[in-house]
Amino acid sequence: MIGWLACLLLILSCFIPLAYYADIHKNFTGFYSEQNKYGKPGIVFVFIALVSALLIYLDKIWAKRFHIFLCAFNIGYLIRTYILFASCYNAYCPEKKFGIYLLVFSCILLLIVSLFPKMKVTNSNG
């Protein structure tokens, strides 16, 4: 339940403003940046959230292990996105919006969920 909530928050955070750039008077989201200079990290985050929701549902050990790998990759991509959207340039620092904090929270929550999967353990010895 918490894992699916984290996936939903991750998808939601891509659609709300991540940063406001006052020099060009625009909000950047996970799917919009001026002239697409920062790319569209929302596509990657939505893909990871959807695959994570599927892996949380599956009750196989390979799915849980792949989910840990996927969430670790997600944290790396989060760091890249945070640096890209929140860094200062030309002596100007953009204003961080609620979306960037929600993105960080949901990615960390998804990693924690992947580290503690809910699985039934059976004894095959006996």
Sine and cosine of phi, psi and omega as CSV:
sin_phi,cos_phi,sin_psi,cos_psi,sin_omega,cos_omega
0.00,0.00,-0.72,0.69,0.01,-1.00
-0.92,0.38,-0.59,0.81,0.02,-1.00
-0.90,0.44,-0.67,0.74,0.02,-1.00
-0.93,0.36,-0.56,0.83,0.08,-1.00
-0.90,0.43,-0.65,0.76,0.03,-1.00
-0.90,0.44,-0.63,0.77,0.05,-1.00
-0.90,0.44,-0.68,0.74,0.01,-1.00
-0.90,0.43,-0.67,0.74,0.04,-1.00
-0.91,0.42,-0.59,0.81,0.03,-1.00
-0.90,0.43,-0.68,0.74,0.04,-1.00
-0.91,0.41,-0.69,0.72,-0.01,-1.00
-0.88,0.48,-0.64,0.77,-0.05,-1.00
-0.91,0.41,-0.35,0.94,0.02,-1.00
-0.97,0.24,-0.34,0.94,-0.07,-1.00
-0.99,-0.13,-0.25,0.97,0.03,-1.00
-0.99,-0.16,0.36,-0.93,-0.08,-1.00
-0.87,0.50,0.73,-0.68,0.06,-1.00
-1.00,-0.04,-0.62,0.79,-0.03,-1.00
-0.46,-0.89,0.49,-0.87,0.06,-1.00
-0.91,-0.40,0.79,-0.61,0.01,-1.00
-0.96,-0.29,0.97,-0.22,-0.10,-1.00
-0.94,0.33,-0.42,0.91,-0.02,-1.00
-0.94,0.35,-0.43,0.90,0.07,-1.00
-0.90,-0.43,0.02,1.00,0.06,-1.00
0.85,0.53,0.75,0.66,-0.01,-1.00
-0.64,-0.77,0.55,-0.83,0.16,-0.99
-1.00,-0.04,0.70,-0.72,0.08,-1.00
-0.97,-0.23,0.69,-0.72,0.06,-1.00
-0.90,-0.44,-0.11,-0.99,0.05,-1.00
-0.94,0.35,-0.28,0.96,-0.03,-1.00
-0.89,-0.45,0.01,1.00,-0.01,-1.00
-0.64,-0.77,0.76,-0.65,0.24,-0.97
-0.58,-0.82,0.46,-0.89,-0.07,-1.00
-0.82,0.58,0.86,-0.51,-0.01,-1.00
0.81,0.58,0.43,0.90,0.04,-1.00
0.84,0.55,0.55,0.83,-0.03,-1.00
-0.92,0.38,-0.55,0.84,-0.02,-1.00
-0.99,-0.12,0.08,1.00,0.00,-1.00
0.97,0.23,-0.30,-0.95,0.02,-1.00
-0.79,-0.62,0.98,0.20,-0.02,-1.00
-0.91,0.41,-0.29,0.96,0.02,-1.00
-0.88,0.48,-0.52,0.85,0.02,-1.00
-0.89,0.45,-0.70,0.71,0.00,-1.00
-0.92,0.39,-0.69,0.72,-0.02,-1.00
-0.91,0.41,-0.63,0.78,0.04,-1.00
-0.92,0.40,-0.67,0.74,0.04,-1.00
-0.87,0.49,-0.72,0.69,0.00,-1.00
-0.89,0.45,-0.64,0.77,0.01,-1.00
-0.91,0.42,-0.66,0.75,0.00,-1.00
-0.93,0.37,-0.68,0.73,0.04,-1.00
-0.91,0.40,-0.62,0.78,0.04,-1.00
-0.90,0.44,-0.64,0.77,0.04,-1.00
-0.88,0.47,-0.63,0.78,0.04,-1.00
-0.93,0.37,-0.68,0.73,-0.02,-1.00
-0.93,0.37,-0.52,0.86,0.07,-1.00
-0.91,0.41,-0.60,0.80,-0.02,-1.00
-0.94,0.34,-0.60,0.80,-0.03,-1.00
-0.94,0.34,0.63,-0.77,-0.03,-1.00
-0.94,-0.33,0.77,0.64,0.02,-1.00
-0.87,-0.50,0.56,-0.83,-0.04,-1.00
-0.92,0.40,-0.59,0.81,0.01,-1.00
-0.91,0.42,-0.55,0.83,0.02,-1.00
-0.93,0.38,-0.63,0.78,0.00,-1.00
-0.93,0.36,-0.61,0.79,0.02,-1.00
-0.94,0.34,-0.67,0.75,0.04,-1.00
-0.92,0.40,-0.53,0.84,0.03,-1.00
-0.91,0.42,-0.63,0.78,0.06,-1.00
-0.89,0.47,-0.71,0.70,0.04,-1.00
-0.87,0.49,-0.71,0.71,-0.03,-1.00
-0.89,0.45,-0.65,0.76,0.01,-1.00
-0.95,0.33,-0.53,0.85,0.09,-1.00
-0.92,0.39,-0.66,0.75,0.10,-1.00
-0.88,0.48,-0.63,0.78,0.01,-1.00
-0.88,0.47,-0.65,0.76,0.03,-1.00
-0.91,0.42,-0.66,0.76,0.06,-1.00
-0.89,0.47,-0.67,0.74,0.03,-1.00
-0.94,0.35,-0.52,0.85,0.09,-1.00
-0.89,0.45,-0.71,0.71,0.00,-1.00
-0.87,0.49,-0.69,0.72,0.04,-1.00
-0.87,0.49,-0.72,0.70,-0.03,-1.00
-0.92,0.39,-0.65,0.76,0.01,-1.00
-0.89,0.45,-0.72,0.70,0.01,-1.00
-0.89,0.46,-0.66,0.75,-0.04,-1.00
-0.91,0.42,-0.72,0.69,-0.09,-1.00
-1.00,0.10,-0.41,0.91,-0.11,-0.99
-0.95,-0.30,-0.05,1.00,-0.04,-1.00
-0.98,0.20,0.48,-0.88,0.05,-1.00
-0.99,0.16,0.49,-0.87,0.06,-1.00
-0.55,-0.83,0.60,-0.80,0.00,-1.00
0.74,0.67,0.70,0.72,-0.01,-1.00
0.88,0.48,0.43,0.90,0.05,-1.00
-0.81,-0.59,0.74,-0.67,0.02,-1.00
-0.92,-0.40,0.81,-0.58,0.03,-1.00
-0.95,0.32,0.40,-0.92,0.03,-1.00
-1.00,0.09,0.85,-0.53,0.03,-1.00
-0.97,0.26,0.73,-0.68,-0.01,-1.00
-0.98,-0.22,0.05,-1.00,-0.04,-1.00
-0.87,0.48,-0.52,0.85,-0.05,-1.00
-0.87,0.49,-0.62,0.79,-0.02,-1.00
-0.93,0.36,-0.59,0.81,0.03,-1.00
-0.95,0.30,-0.60,0.80,0.07,-1.00
-0.92,0.40,-0.60,0.80,0.05,-1.00
-0.89,0.45,-0.72,0.69,0.02,-1.00
-0.89,0.46,-0.73,0.69,-0.02,-1.00
-0.87,0.49,-0.72,0.69,-0.06,-1.00
-0.93,0.37,-0.59,0.81,0.03,-1.00
-0.93,0.38,-0.66,0.75,0.03,-1.00
-0.93,0.38,-0.66,0.75,0.04,-1.00
-0.89,0.46,-0.64,0.77,0.03,-1.00
-0.91,0.42,-0.61,0.79,0.07,-1.00
-0.91,0.42,-0.69,0.73,0.02,-1.00
-0.89,0.47,-0.67,0.74,0.03,-1.00
-0.89,0.46,-0.62,0.78,-0.01,-1.00
-0.93,0.36,-0.48,0.88,-0.01,-1.00
-0.98,0.21,-0.36,0.93,0.00,-1.00
-0.82,-0.57,0.95,0.30,-0.05,-1.00
-0.96,0.28,0.46,-0.89,0.06,-1.00
-0.99,-0.12,0.96,-0.28,-0.01,-1.00
-0.70,-0.71,0.50,-0.86,0.11,-0.99
-0.99,0.11,0.75,-0.66,0.01,-1.00
-0.97,-0.23,0.82,-0.58,0.02,-1.00
-0.89,-0.45,0.51,-0.86,0.02,-1.00
-1.00,-0.07,0.91,-0.41,-0.03,-1.00
-1.00,-0.03,-0.03,1.00,-0.01,-1.00
-0.99,0.11,-0.22,0.98,-0.10,-1.00
-0.31,-0.95,0.00,0.00,0.00,0.00
